[in-house]
Amino acid sequence: NHSQVSRVPVAIKVLDVNDNAPEFASEHEAFLCENGKPGQVIQIVSAVDKDDPKNGHYFLYSLLPEMVNNPNFTIKKNEGK
């Protein structure tokens, strides 16, 4: 009976689209020898996210603001590896 049908707009707000926080792919413990060379790779890190990505996950790594100008540490993007 069409006289008993009603319609009402409903808005749905999604509060949590990221159920799993990103995490390192494995635990890391880095060691540096005293005769290390400038520019030498100390550690390669990678992260994973258990949420299902539509276009793949992208992670951005950066130093803390107080470390940005420290010449002893840098972060370089390792594309294609």
PDB file with one MODEL, atoms N, CA, C and O in Angstrom:
MODEL        1
ATOM      1  N   ASN A   1       0.846  -1.170   0.000  1.00  0.00           N
ATOM      2  CA  ASN A   1       0.000   0.000   0.000  1.00  0.00           C
ATOM      3  C   ASN A   1       0.895   1.238   0.000  1.00  0.00           C
ATOM      4  O   ASN A   1       1.607   1.481   0.975  1.00  0.00           O
ATOM      5  N   HIS A   2       0.870   2.019  -1.071  1.00  0.00           N
ATOM      6  CA  HIS A   2       1.724   3.186  -1.246  1.00  0.00           C
ATOM      7  C   HIS A   2       1.431   4.293  -0.242  1.00  0.00           C
ATOM      8  O   HIS A   2       2.293   5.138  -0.001  1.00  0.00           O
ATOM      9  N   SER A   3       0.266   4.313   0.336  1.00  0.00           N
ATOM     10  CA  SER A   3      -0.045   5.355   1.314  1.00  0.00           C
ATOM     11  C   SER A   3       0.695   5.124   2.631  1.00  0.00           C
ATOM     12  O   SER A   3       0.756   6.027   3.465  1.00  0.00           O
ATOM     13  N   GLN A   4       1.253   3.942   2.831  1.00  0.00           N
ATOM     14  CA  GLN A   4       1.985   3.627   4.059  1.00  0.00           C
ATOM     15  C   GLN A   4       3.499   3.672   3.855  1.00  0.00           C
ATOM     16  O   GLN A   4       4.254   3.320   4.761  1.00  0.00           O
ATOM     17  N   VAL A   5       3.942   4.094   2.694  1.00  0.00           N
ATOM     18  CA  VAL A   5       5.373   4.185   2.391  1.00  0.00           C
ATOM     19  C   VAL A   5       5.846   5.601   2.666  1.00  0.00           C
ATOM     20  O   VAL A   5       5.187   6.571   2.291  1.00  0.00           O
ATOM     21  N   SER A   6       6.985   5.711   3.318  1.00  0.00           N
ATOM     22  CA  SER A   6       7.581   7.039   3.506  1.00  0.00           C
ATOM     23  C   SER A   6       9.070   6.943   3.233  1.00  0.00           C
ATOM     24  O   SER A   6       9.674   5.872   3.304  1.00  0.00           O
ATOM     25  N   ARG A   7       9.639   8.090   2.919  1.00  0.00           N
ATOM     26  CA  ARG A   7      11.071   8.131   2.617  1.00  0.00           C
ATOM     27  C   ARG A   7      11.686   9.222   3.450  1.00  0.00           C
ATOM     28  O   ARG A   7      11.068  10.254   3.712  1.00  0.00           O
ATOM     29  N   VAL A   8      12.923   8.979   3.867  1.00  0.00           N
ATOM     30  CA  VAL A   8      13.655   9.963   4.639  1.00  0.00           C
ATOM     31  C   VAL A   8      15.130   9.858   4.259  1.00  0.00           C
ATOM     32  O   VAL A   8      15.662   8.751   4.178  1.00  0.00           O
ATOM     33  N   PRO A   9      15.803  10.990   4.023  1.00  0.00           N
ATOM     34  CA  PRO A   9      17.245  10.913   3.722  1.00  0.00           C
ATOM     35  C   PRO A   9      18.018  10.536   4.983  1.00  0.00           C
ATOM     36  O   PRO A   9      17.700  10.984   6.084  1.00  0.00           O
ATOM     37  N   VAL A  10      19.024   9.716   4.798  1.00  0.00           N
ATOM     38  CA  VAL A  10      19.871   9.266   5.900  1.00  0.00           C
ATOM     39  C   VAL A  10      21.316   9.571   5.534  1.00  0.00           C
ATOM     40  O   VAL A  10      21.764   9.241   4.436  1.00  0.00           O
ATOM     41  N   ALA A  11      22.045  10.201   6.452  1.00  0.00           N
ATOM     42  CA  ALA A  11      23.471  10.469   6.255  1.00  0.00           C
ATOM     43  C   ALA A  11      24.256   9.510   7.134  1.00  0.00           C
ATOM     44  O   ALA A  11      23.946   9.340   8.313  1.00  0.00           O
ATOM     45  N   ILE A  12      25.264   8.889   6.559  1.00  0.00           N
ATOM     46  CA  ILE A  12      26.119   7.966   7.300  1.00  0.00           C
ATOM     47  C   ILE A  12      27.514   8.561   7.355  1.00  0.00           C
ATOM     48  O   ILE A  12      28.106   8.891   6.327  1.00  0.00           O
ATOM     49  N   LYS A  13      28.020   8.690   8.548  1.00  0.00           N
ATOM     50  CA  LYS A  13      29.372   9.219   8.738  1.00  0.00           C
ATOM     51  C   LYS A  13      30.283   8.066   9.145  1.00  0.00           C
ATOM     52  O   LYS A  13      30.074   7.444  10.187  1.00  0.00           O
ATOM     53  N   VAL A  14      31.289   7.782   8.330  1.00  0.00           N
ATOM     54  CA  VAL A  14      32.240   6.715   8.631  1.00  0.00           C
ATOM     55  C   VAL A  14      33.321   7.289   9.522  1.00  0.00           C
ATOM     56  O   VAL A  14      34.034   8.212   9.129  1.00  0.00           O
ATOM     57  N   LEU A  15      33.445   6.740  10.729  1.00  0.00           N
ATOM     58  CA  LEU A  15      34.388   7.278  11.701  1.00  0.00           C
ATOM     59  C   LEU A  15      35.754   6.611  11.636  1.00  0.00           C
ATOM     60  O   LEU A  15      36.754   7.227  12.004  1.00  0.00           O
ATOM     61  N   ASP A  16      35.816   5.382  11.183  1.00  0.00           N
ATOM     62  CA  ASP A  16      37.095   4.677  11.194  1.00  0.00           C
ATOM     63  C   ASP A  16      37.283   3.921   9.889  1.00  0.00           C
ATOM     64  O   ASP A  16      36.788   2.805   9.731  1.00  0.00           O
ATOM     65  N   VAL A  17      37.999   4.534   8.957  1.00  0.00           N
ATOM     66  CA  VAL A  17      38.278   3.862   7.689  1.00  0.00           C
ATOM     67  C   VAL A  17      39.629   3.155   7.743  1.00  0.00           C
ATOM     68  O   VAL A  17      39.961   2.380   6.846  1.00  0.00           O
ATOM     69  N   ASN A  18      40.393   3.414   8.772  1.00  0.00           N
ATOM     70  CA  ASN A  18      41.711   2.803   8.922  1.00  0.00           C
ATOM     71  C   ASN A  18      41.703   1.970  10.196  1.00  0.00           C
ATOM     72  O   ASN A  18      42.072   2.449  11.268  1.00  0.00           O
ATOM     73  N   ASP A  19      41.278   0.719  10.065  1.00  0.00           N
ATOM     74  CA  ASP A  19      41.160  -0.158  11.229  1.00  0.00           C
ATOM     75  C   ASP A  19      42.509  -0.593  11.785  1.00  0.00           C
ATOM     76  O   ASP A  19      42.619  -0.913  12.968  1.00  0.00           O
ATOM     77  N   ASN A  20      43.520  -0.606  10.949  1.00  0.00           N
ATOM     78  CA  ASN A  20      44.841  -1.065  11.367  1.00  0.00           C
ATOM     79  C   ASN A  20      45.863   0.036  11.120  1.00  0.00           C
ATOM     80  O   ASN A  20      45.964   0.569  10.015  1.00  0.00           O
ATOM     81  N   ALA A  21      46.600   0.362  12.140  1.00  0.00           N
ATOM     82  CA  ALA A  21      47.655   1.365  11.989  1.00  0.00           C
ATOM     83  C   ALA A  21      48.837   0.758  11.234  1.00  0.00           C
ATOM     84  O   ALA A  21      49.092  -0.440  11.361  1.00  0.00           O
ATOM     85  N   PRO A  22      49.563   1.557  10.451  1.00  0.00           N
ATOM     86  CA  PRO A  22      50.778   1.038   9.804  1.00  0.00           C
ATOM     87  C   PRO A  22      51.788   0.605  10.854  1.00  0.00           C
ATOM     88  O   PRO A  22      51.823   1.149  11.958  1.00  0.00           O
ATOM     89  N   GLU A  23      52.596  -0.365  10.507  1.00  0.00           N
ATOM     90  CA  GLU A  23      53.641  -0.851  11.411  1.00  0.00           C
ATOM     91  C   GLU A  23      54.853  -1.273  10.599  1.00  0.00           C
ATOM     92  O   GLU A  23      54.739  -1.545   9.404  1.00  0.00           O
ATOM     93  N   PHE A  24      56.005  -1.328  11.239  1.00  0.00           N
ATOM     94  CA  PHE A  24      57.206  -1.779  10.539  1.00  0.00           C
ATOM     95  C   PHE A  24      57.025  -3.232  10.118  1.00  0.00           C
ATOM     96  O   PHE A  24      56.416  -4.023  10.839  1.00  0.00           O
ATOM     97  N   ALA A  25      57.556  -3.577   8.953  1.00  0.00           N
ATOM     98  CA  ALA A  25      57.430  -4.932   8.430  1.00  0.00           C
ATOM     99  C   ALA A  25      58.172  -5.942   9.313  1.00  0.00           C
ATOM    100  O   ALA A  25      57.783  -7.107   9.393  1.00  0.00           O
ATOM    101  N   SER A  26      59.222  -5.494   9.962  1.00  0.00           N
ATOM    102  CA  SER A  26      59.959  -6.342  10.896  1.00  0.00           C
ATOM    103  C   SER A  26      60.614  -5.450  11.944  1.00  0.00           C
ATOM    104  O   SER A  26      60.731  -4.240  11.755  1.00  0.00           O
ATOM    105  N   GLU A  27      61.034  -6.050  13.039  1.00  0.00           N
ATOM    106  CA  GLU A  27      61.711  -5.266  14.068  1.00  0.00           C
ATOM    107  C   GLU A  27      63.106  -4.898  13.572  1.00  0.00           C
ATOM    108  O   GLU A  27      63.740  -5.663  12.845  1.00  0.00           O
ATOM    109  N   HIS A  28      63.574  -3.721  13.973  1.00  0.00           N
ATOM    110  CA  HIS A  28      64.865  -3.237  13.498  1.00  0.00           C
ATOM    111  C   HIS A  28      65.777  -2.933  14.672  1.00  0.00           C
ATOM    112  O   HIS A  28      65.351  -2.373  15.682  1.00  0.00           O
ATOM    113  N   GLU A  29      67.017  -3.304  14.524  1.00  0.00           N
ATOM    114  CA  GLU A  29      68.064  -2.916  15.458  1.00  0.00           C
ATOM    115  C   GLU A  29      69.305  -2.685  14.615  1.00  0.00           C
ATOM    116  O   GLU A  29      69.872  -3.621  14.052  1.00  0.00           O
ATOM    117  N   ALA A  30      69.715  -1.447  14.535  1.00  0.00           N
ATOM    118  CA  ALA A  30      70.829  -1.081  13.656  1.00  0.00           C
ATOM    119  C   ALA A  30      72.112  -0.908  14.451  1.00  0.00           C
ATOM    120  O   ALA A  30      72.093  -0.450  15.594  1.00  0.00           O
ATOM    121  N   PHE A  31      73.222  -1.277  13.835  1.00  0.00           N
ATOM    122  CA  PHE A  31      74.541  -1.111  14.432  1.00  0.00           C
ATOM    123  C   PHE A  31      75.422  -0.375  13.442  1.00  0.00           C
ATOM    124  O   PHE A  31      75.339  -0.610  12.236  1.00  0.00           O
ATOM    125  N   LEU A  32      76.249   0.497  13.935  1.00  0.00           N
ATOM    126  CA  LEU A  32      77.158   1.256  13.091  1.00  0.00           C
ATOM    127  C   LEU A  32      78.570   1.083  13.616  1.00  0.00           C
ATOM    128  O   LEU A  32      78.840   1.346  14.788  1.00  0.00           O
ATOM    129  N   CYS A  33      79.462   0.645  12.757  1.00  0.00           N
ATOM    130  CA  CYS A  33      80.866   0.473  13.149  1.00  0.00           C
ATOM    131  C   CYS A  33      81.542   1.840  13.184  1.00  0.00           C
ATOM    132  O   CYS A  33      81.140   2.757  12.467  1.00  0.00           O
ATOM    133  N   GLU A  34      82.542   1.966  13.997  1.00  0.00           N
ATOM    134  CA  GLU A  34      83.239   3.246  14.139  1.00  0.00           C
ATOM    135  C   GLU A  34      83.946   3.675  12.869  1.00  0.00           C
ATOM    136  O   GLU A  34      84.258   4.855  12.710  1.00  0.00           O
ATOM    137  N   ASN A  35      84.209   2.744  11.957  1.00  0.00           N
ATOM    138  CA  ASN A  35      84.871   3.111  10.705  1.00  0.00           C
ATOM    139  C   ASN A  35      83.860   3.231   9.554  1.00  0.00           C
ATOM    140  O   ASN A  35      84.216   3.058   8.388  1.00  0.00           O
ATOM    141  N   GLY A  36      82.610   3.527   9.889  1.00  0.00           N
ATOM    142  CA  GLY A  36      81.586   3.721   8.864  1.00  0.00           C
ATOM    143  C   GLY A  36      81.914   4.912   7.980  1.00  0.00           C
ATOM    144  O   GLY A  36      82.470   5.906   8.447  1.00  0.00           O
ATOM    145  N   LYS A  37      81.577   4.814   6.724  1.00  0.00           N
ATOM    146  CA  LYS A  37      81.859   5.869   5.744  1.00  0.00           C
ATOM    147  C   LYS A  37      80.673   6.819   5.612  1.00  0.00           C
ATOM    148  O   LYS A  37      79.530   6.393   5.777  1.00  0.00           O
ATOM    149  N   PRO A  38      80.918   8.106   5.317  1.00  0.00           N
ATOM    150  CA  PRO A  38      79.821   9.035   5.055  1.00  0.00           C
ATOM    151  C   PRO A  38      78.960   8.536   3.895  1.00  0.00           C
ATOM    152  O   PRO A  38      79.480   8.086   2.873  1.00  0.00           O
ATOM    153  N   GLY A  39      77.667   8.618   4.060  1.00  0.00           N
ATOM    154  CA  GLY A  39      76.749   8.153   3.022  1.00  0.00           C
ATOM    155  C   GLY A  39      76.464   6.668   3.075  1.00  0.00           C
ATOM    156  O   GLY A  39      75.674   6.168   2.274  1.00  0.00           O
ATOM    157  N   GLN A  40      77.079   5.954   3.989  1.00  0.00           N
ATOM    158  CA  GLN A  40      76.877   4.509   4.110  1.00  0.00           C
ATOM    159  C   GLN A  40      75.460   4.225   4.595  1.00  0.00           C
ATOM    160  O   GLN A  40      74.974   4.895   5.506  1.00  0.00           O
ATOM    161  N   VAL A  41      74.793   3.241   3.996  1.00  0.00           N
ATOM    162  CA  VAL A  41      73.453   2.845   4.419  1.00  0.00           C
ATOM    163  C   VAL A  41      73.577   2.118   5.747  1.00  0.00           C
ATOM    164  O   VAL A  41      74.328   1.150   5.871  1.00  0.00           O
ATOM    165  N   ILE A  42      72.843   2.587   6.724  1.00  0.00           N
ATOM    166  CA  ILE A  42      72.869   1.961   8.040  1.00  0.00           C
ATOM    167  C   ILE A  42      71.720   0.977   8.184  1.00  0.00           C
ATOM    168  O   ILE A  42      71.904  -0.129   8.693  1.00  0.00           O
ATOM    169  N   GLN A  43      70.540   1.375   7.737  1.00  0.00           N
ATOM    170  CA  GLN A  43      69.360   0.530   7.914  1.00  0.00           C
ATOM    171  C   GLN A  43      68.351   0.831   6.825  1.00  0.00           C
ATOM    172  O   GLN A  43      68.156   1.989   6.456  1.00  0.00           O
ATOM    173  N   ILE A  44      67.712  -0.201   6.311  1.00  0.00           N
ATOM    174  CA  ILE A  44      66.605  -0.046   5.379  1.00  0.00           C
ATOM    175  C   ILE A  44      65.352  -0.488   6.120  1.00  0.00           C
ATOM    176  O   ILE A  44      65.296  -1.600   6.646  1.00  0.00           O
ATOM    177  N   VAL A  45      64.353   0.375   6.160  1.00  0.00           N
ATOM    178  CA  VAL A  45      63.114   0.044   6.854  1.00  0.00           C
ATOM    179  C   VAL A  45      61.965   0.018   5.861  1.00  0.00           C
ATOM    180  O   VAL A  45      61.987   0.700   4.836  1.00  0.00           O
ATOM    181  N   SER A  46      60.973  -0.777   6.185  1.00  0.00           N
ATOM    182  CA  SER A  46      59.751  -0.814   5.384  1.00  0.00           C
ATOM    183  C   SER A  46      58.574  -0.999   6.331  1.00  0.00           C
ATOM    184  O   SER A  46      58.721  -1.508   7.443  1.00  0.00           O
ATOM    185  N   ALA A  47      57.422  -0.581   5.873  1.00  0.00           N
ATOM    186  CA  ALA A  47      56.221  -0.660   6.693  1.00  0.00           C
ATOM    187  C   ALA A  47      55.130  -1.400   5.937  1.00  0.00           C
ATOM    188  O   ALA A  47      55.168  -1.510   4.711  1.00  0.00           O
ATOM    189  N   VAL A  48      54.164  -1.901   6.682  1.00  0.00           N
ATOM    190  CA  VAL A  48      52.998  -2.573   6.111  1.00  0.00           C
ATOM    191  C   VAL A  48      51.751  -2.016   6.783  1.00  0.00           C
ATOM    192  O   VAL A  48      51.802  -1.509   7.904  1.00  0.00           O
ATOM    193  N   ASP A  49      50.652  -2.118   6.086  1.00  0.00           N
ATOM    194  CA  ASP A  49      49.362  -1.714   6.639  1.00  0.00           C
ATOM    195  C   ASP A  49      48.378  -2.813   6.266  1.00  0.00           C
ATOM    196  O   ASP A  49      48.207  -3.115   5.085  1.00  0.00           O
ATOM    197  N   LYS A  50      47.736  -3.406   7.247  1.00  0.00           N
ATOM    198  CA  LYS A  50      46.840  -4.536   7.001  1.00  0.00           C
ATOM    199  C   LYS A  50      45.503  -4.128   6.406  1.00  0.00           C
ATOM    200  O   LYS A  50      44.710  -4.985   6.015  1.00  0.00           O
ATOM    201  N   ASP A  51      45.241  -2.810   6.333  1.00  0.00           N
ATOM    202  CA  ASP A  51      44.025  -2.366   5.663  1.00  0.00           C
ATOM    203  C   ASP A  51      44.159  -2.610   4.171  1.00  0.00           C
ATOM    204  O   ASP A  51      45.255  -2.542   3.615  1.00  0.00           O
ATOM    205  N   ASP A  52      43.037  -2.894   3.531  1.00  0.00           N
ATOM    206  CA  ASP A  52      43.045  -3.208   2.111  1.00  0.00           C
ATOM    207  C   ASP A  52      43.145  -1.923   1.297  1.00  0.00           C
ATOM    208  O   ASP A  52      42.198  -1.136   1.274  1.00  0.00           O
ATOM    209  N   PRO A  53      44.275  -1.697   0.629  1.00  0.00           N
ATOM    210  CA  PRO A  53      44.410  -0.453  -0.144  1.00  0.00           C
ATOM    211  C   PRO A  53      43.732  -0.567  -1.507  1.00  0.00           C
ATOM    212  O   PRO A  53      43.742  -1.626  -2.133  1.00  0.00           O
ATOM    213  N   LYS A  54      43.144   0.541  -1.954  1.00  0.00           N
ATOM    214  CA  LYS A  54      42.559   0.539  -3.298  1.00  0.00           C
ATOM    215  C   LYS A  54      43.639   0.690  -4.356  1.00  0.00           C
ATOM    216  O   LYS A  54      43.583   0.046  -5.404  1.00  0.00           O
ATOM    217  N   ASN A  55      44.633   1.549  -4.080  1.00  0.00           N
ATOM    218  CA  ASN A  55      45.688   1.813  -5.059  1.00  0.00           C
ATOM    219  C   ASN A  55      47.076   1.539  -4.483  1.00  0.00           C
ATOM    220  O   ASN A  55      48.060   2.099  -4.965  1.00  0.00           O
ATOM    221  N   GLY A  56      47.169   0.710  -3.490  1.00  0.00           N
ATOM    222  CA  GLY A  56      48.464   0.430  -2.870  1.00  0.00           C
ATOM    223  C   GLY A  56      48.766   1.428  -1.768  1.00  0.00           C
ATOM    224  O   GLY A  56      48.270   2.554  -1.787  1.00  0.00           O
ATOM    225  N   HIS A  57      49.566   1.020  -0.826  1.00  0.00           N
ATOM    226  CA  HIS A  57      49.921   1.896   0.287  1.00  0.00           C
ATOM    227  C   HIS A  57      51.129   2.739  -0.066  1.00  0.00           C
ATOM    228  O   HIS A  57      51.990   2.328  -0.844  1.00  0.00           O
ATOM    229  N   TYR A  58      51.178   3.924   0.520  1.00  0.00           N
ATOM    230  CA  TYR A  58      52.302   4.821   0.340  1.00  0.00           C
ATOM    231  C   TYR A  58      52.709   5.317   1.717  1.00  0.00           C
ATOM    232  O   TYR A  58      51.878   5.831   2.466  1.00  0.00           O
ATOM    233  N   PHE A  59      53.972   5.168   2.050  1.00  0.00           N
ATOM    234  CA  PHE A  59      54.467   5.582   3.350  1.00  0.00           C
ATOM    235  C   PHE A  59      55.510   6.678   3.165  1.00  0.00           C
ATOM    236  O   PHE A  59      56.321   6.633   2.240  1.00  0.00           O
ATOM    237  N   LEU A  60      55.475   7.643   4.043  1.00  0.00           N
ATOM    238  CA  LEU A  60      56.432   8.740   4.010  1.00  0.00           C
ATOM    239  C   LEU A  60      57.203   8.720   5.315  1.00  0.00           C
ATOM    240  O   LEU A  60      56.606   8.762   6.391  1.00  0.00           O
ATOM    241  N   TYR A  61      58.521   8.655   5.231  1.00  0.00           N
ATOM    242  CA  TYR A  61      59.384   8.653   6.406  1.00  0.00           C
ATOM    243  C   TYR A  61      60.065  10.006   6.503  1.00  0.00           C
ATOM    244  O   TYR A  61      60.435  10.595   5.488  1.00  0.00           O
ATOM    245  N   SER A  62      60.229  10.494   7.714  1.00  0.00           N
ATOM    246  CA  SER A  62      60.913  11.771   7.897  1.00  0.00           C
ATOM    247  C   SER A  62      61.591  11.807   9.259  1.00  0.00           C
ATOM    248  O   SER A  62      61.232  11.065  10.173  1.00  0.00           O
ATOM    249  N   LEU A  63      62.577  12.688   9.370  1.00  0.00           N
ATOM    250  CA  LEU A  63      63.252  12.896  10.640  1.00  0.00           C
ATOM    251  C   LEU A  63      62.427  13.848  11.492  1.00  0.00           C
ATOM    252  O   LEU A  63      61.636  14.635  10.973  1.00  0.00           O
ATOM    253  N   LEU A  64      62.617  13.770  12.798  1.00  0.00           N
ATOM    254  CA  LEU A  64      61.983  14.729  13.691  1.00  0.00           C
ATOM    255  C   LEU A  64      62.485  16.123  13.345  1.00  0.00           C
ATOM    256  O   LEU A  64      63.616  16.264  12.880  1.00  0.00           O
ATOM    257  N   PRO A  65      61.679  17.152  13.556  1.00  0.00           N
ATOM    258  CA  PRO A  65      62.097  18.514  13.191  1.00  0.00           C
ATOM    259  C   PRO A  65      63.451  18.910  13.775  1.00  0.00           C
ATOM    260  O   PRO A  65      64.230  19.593  13.109  1.00  0.00           O
ATOM    261  N   GLU A  66      63.740  18.500  14.988  1.00  0.00           N
ATOM    262  CA  GLU A  66      65.025  18.866  15.589  1.00  0.00           C
ATOM    263  C   GLU A  66      66.208  18.108  14.985  1.00  0.00           C
ATOM    264  O   GLU A  66      67.359  18.446  15.262  1.00  0.00           O
ATOM    265  N   MET A  67      65.941  17.089  14.163  1.00  0.00           N
ATOM    266  CA  MET A  67      67.014  16.314  13.527  1.00  0.00           C
ATOM    267  C   MET A  67      67.217  16.670  12.060  1.00  0.00           C
ATOM    268  O   MET A  67      68.183  16.210  11.451  1.00  0.00           O
ATOM    269  N   VAL A  68      66.335  17.475  11.478  1.00  0.00           N
ATOM    270  CA  VAL A  68      66.383  17.778  10.047  1.00  0.00           C
ATOM    271  C   VAL A  68      67.724  18.374   9.631  1.00  0.00           C
ATOM    272  O   VAL A  68      68.239  18.032   8.566  1.00  0.00           O
ATOM    273  N   ASN A  69      68.293  19.242  10.432  1.00  0.00           N
ATOM    274  CA  ASN A  69      69.554  19.896  10.066  1.00  0.00           C
ATOM    275  C   ASN A  69      70.778  19.175  10.611  1.00  0.00           C
ATOM    276  O   ASN A  69      71.885  19.707  10.516  1.00  0.00           O
ATOM    277  N   ASN A  70      70.622  18.004  11.169  1.00  0.00           N
ATOM    278  CA  ASN A  70      71.740  17.221  11.685  1.00  0.00           C
ATOM    279  C   ASN A  70      72.442  16.549  10.506  1.00  0.00           C
ATOM    280  O   ASN A  70      71.829  15.724   9.828  1.00  0.00           O
ATOM    281  N   PRO A  71      73.714  16.878  10.242  1.00  0.00           N
ATOM    282  CA  PRO A  71      74.395  16.314   9.076  1.00  0.00           C
ATOM    283  C   PRO A  71      74.741  14.827   9.222  1.00  0.00           C
ATOM    284  O   PRO A  71      75.171  14.200   8.253  1.00  0.00           O
ATOM    285  N   ASN A  72      74.563  14.267  10.398  1.00  0.00           N
ATOM    286  CA  ASN A  72      74.927  12.868  10.621  1.00  0.00           C
ATOM    287  C   ASN A  72      73.855  11.870  10.208  1.00  0.00           C
ATOM    288  O   ASN A  72      74.137  10.678  10.084  1.00  0.00           O
ATOM    289  N   PHE A  73      72.625  12.343   9.992  1.00  0.00           N
ATOM    290  CA  PHE A  73      71.545  11.427   9.641  1.00  0.00           C
ATOM    291  C   PHE A  73      70.725  12.007   8.500  1.00  0.00           C
ATOM    292  O   PHE A  73      70.379  13.189   8.504  1.00  0.00           O
ATOM    293  N   THR A  74      70.420  11.165   7.528  1.00  0.00           N
ATOM    294  CA  THR A  74      69.542  11.552   6.427  1.00  0.00           C
ATOM    295  C   THR A  74      68.621  10.380   6.108  1.00  0.00           C
ATOM    296  O   THR A  74      68.913   9.236   6.456  1.00  0.00           O
ATOM    297  N   ILE A  75      67.532  10.670   5.458  1.00  0.00           N
ATOM    298  CA  ILE A  75      66.623   9.647   4.988  1.00  0.00           C
ATOM    299  C   ILE A  75      66.529   9.816   3.478  1.00  0.00           C
ATOM    300  O   ILE A  75      66.306  10.918   2.977  1.00  0.00           O
ATOM    301  N   LYS A  76      66.702   8.712   2.762  1.00  0.00           N
ATOM    302  CA  LYS A  76      66.603   8.751   1.306  1.00  0.00           C
ATOM    303  C   LYS A  76      65.534   7.777   0.862  1.00  0.00           C
ATOM    304  O   LYS A  76      65.399   6.679   1.402  1.00  0.00           O
ATOM    305  N   LYS A  77      64.781   8.202  -0.130  1.00  0.00           N
ATOM    306  CA  LYS A  77      63.734   7.358  -0.708  1.00  0.00           C
ATOM    307  C   LYS A  77      64.394   6.262  -1.539  1.00  0.00           C
ATOM    308  O   LYS A  77      65.276   6.526  -2.356  1.00  0.00           O
ATOM    309  N   ASN A  78      63.957   5.049  -1.319  1.00  0.00           N
ATOM    310  CA  ASN A  78      64.533   3.890  -2.010  1.00  0.00           C
ATOM    311  C   ASN A  78      63.492   3.356  -2.980  1.00  0.00           C
ATOM    312  O   ASN A  78      62.883   2.315  -2.736  1.00  0.00           O
ATOM    313  N   GLU A  79      63.290   4.068  -4.076  1.00  0.00           N
ATOM    314  CA  GLU A  79      62.237   3.703  -5.017  1.00  0.00           C
ATOM    315  C   GLU A  79      62.580   2.431  -5.795  1.00  0.00           C
ATOM    316  O   GLU A  79      63.729   2.189  -6.163  1.00  0.00           O
ATOM    317  N   GLY A  80      61.546   1.635  -6.030  1.00  0.00           N
ATOM    318  CA  GLY A  80      61.702   0.449  -6.861  1.00  0.00           C
ATOM    319  C   GLY A  80      62.406  -0.704  -6.183  1.00  0.00           C
ATOM    320  O   GLY A  80      62.787  -1.667  -6.848  1.00  0.00           O
ATOM    321  N   LYS A  81      62.588  -0.630  -4.878  1.00  0.00           N
ATOM    322  CA  LYS A  81      63.266  -1.720  -4.161  1.00  0.00           C
ATOM    323  C   LYS A  81      62.298  -2.385  -3.237  1.00  0.00           C
ATOM    324  O   LYS A  81      62.662  -3.329  -2.536  1.00  0.00           O
TER     325      LYS A  81
ENDMDL
END
